[in-house]
Amino acid sequence: MKGQLVSAAVTITVMTMATYGFVEWRAVESERQVAVCKAAQEHREALDVRARAMAAGLTVDAYAEAETAQVGKLVQDLDTAKNDAEVEAVIDAHAAELQAEDAAADAELKNQKSQMFLDQKLIKQKITTDTKQEVERAAKAVSDACS
């Protein structure tokens, strides 16, 4: 009887320790997964900024400064608004500015397509193929790491 009791206690102890080890391993693995996902997202964001800077024809630092200035202007405009109507007007003006930028980009893209159709020389590519591929790889890495 004592042998069975000792054997049951040992079995329960071993199973408890194995369960505890498995739970700890899962917790560490989960933390590692979160860290890898965050690192992949940060890398992708850095590549996106670099690609946008290249498309704008600026250095990364100059692009970051321009982006900060644009956000600062929007925040300042929103801070100076005195009522909801003025806030809406500021938001609408900012949206119109963004739409104008999008329209200009679309016009340039259409111009490039028409140049291709007319067999003319294309406007020089601003974003290198290597950068485009790196952004695609980073997007896949984020997808894999964060799923």
Backbone hydrogen bonds, N-H to C=O, Kabsch-Sander energy under -0.5 kcal/mol:
donor,donor_aa,acceptor,acceptor_aa,energy
5,L,1,M,-2.1
6,V,2,K,-2.5
7,S,3,G,-2.5
8,A,4,Q,-2.4
9,A,5,L,-2.2
10,V,6,V,-2.6
11,T,7,S,-2.3
12,I,8,A,-2.6
13,T,9,A,-2.4
14,V,10,V,-2.7
15,M,11,T,-2.4
16,T,12,I,-2.5
17,M,13,T,-2.5
18,A,14,V,-2.4
19,T,15,M,-2.5
20,Y,16,T,-2.6
21,G,17,M,-2.6
22,F,18,A,-2.3
23,V,19,T,-2.5
24,E,20,Y,-2.6
25,W,21,G,-2.4
26,R,22,F,-2.4
27,A,23,V,-2.1
28,V,24,E,-2.5
29,E,25,W,-2.6
30,S,26,R,-2.4
31,E,27,A,-2.2
32,R,28,V,-2.4
33,Q,29,E,-2.4
34,V,30,S,-2.2
35,A,31,E,-2.2
36,V,32,R,-2.6
37,C,33,Q,-2.5
38,K,34,V,-2.5
39,A,35,A,-2.4
40,A,36,V,-2.4
41,Q,37,C,-2.4
42,E,38,K,-2.4
43,H,39,A,-2.2
44,R,40,A,-2.3
45,E,41,Q,-2.5
46,A,42,E,-2.2
47,L,43,H,-2.2
48,D,44,R,-2.7
49,V,45,E,-2.3
50,R,46,A,-2.2
51,A,47,L,-2.6
52,R,48,D,-2.7
53,A,49,V,-2.5
54,M,50,R,-2.3
55,A,51,A,-2.5
56,A,52,R,-1.9
57,G,53,A,-0.6
57,G,54,M,-0.9
58,L,53,A,-2.9
63,Y,59,T,-2.7
64,A,60,V,-2.5
65,E,61,D,-2.4
66,A,62,A,-2.4
67,E,63,Y,-2.8
68,T,64,A,-2.5
69,A,65,E,-2.5
70,Q,66,A,-2.4
71,V,67,E,-2.4
72,G,68,T,-2.8
73,K,69,A,-2.5
74,L,70,Q,-2.0
75,V,71,V,-2.7
76,Q,72,G,-2.6
77,D,73,K,-2.7
78,L,74,L,-2.4
79,D,75,V,-2.4
80,T,76,Q,-1.9
81,A,77,D,-0.8
87,V,83,N,-2.1
88,E,84,D,-2.6
89,A,85,A,-2.1
90,V,86,E,-2.4
91,I,87,V,-2.5
92,D,88,E,-2.8
93,A,89,A,-2.5
94,H,90,V,-2.4
95,A,91,I,-2.6
96,A,92,D,-2.5
97,E,93,A,-2.1
98,L,94,H,-2.3
99,Q,95,A,-2.5
100,A,96,A,-2.2
101,E,97,E,-2.0
102,D,98,L,-2.4
103,A,99,Q,-2.5
104,A,100,A,-2.2
105,A,101,E,-2.2
106,D,102,D,-2.7
107,A,103,A,-2.5
108,E,104,A,-2.1
109,L,105,A,-2.2
110,K,106,D,-2.8
111,N,107,A,-2.3
112,Q,108,E,-2.2
113,K,109,L,-2.3
114,S,110,K,-2.7
115,Q,111,N,-2.1
116,M,112,Q,-2.1
117,F,113,K,-2.4
118,L,114,S,-2.4
119,D,116,M,-1.1
120,Q,115,Q,-3.1
128,T,126,K,-0.6
132,K,128,T,-2.2
133,Q,129,T,-2.7
134,E,130,D,-2.4
135,V,131,T,-2.4
136,E,132,K,-2.2
137,R,133,Q,-2.6
138,A,134,E,-2.4
139,A,135,V,-2.4
140,K,136,E,-2.1
141,A,137,R,-2.5
142,V,138,A,-2.4
143,S,139,A,-2.2
144,D,140,K,-2.7
145,A,141,A,-2.9
146,C,142,V,-2.4
147,S,144,D,-0.5
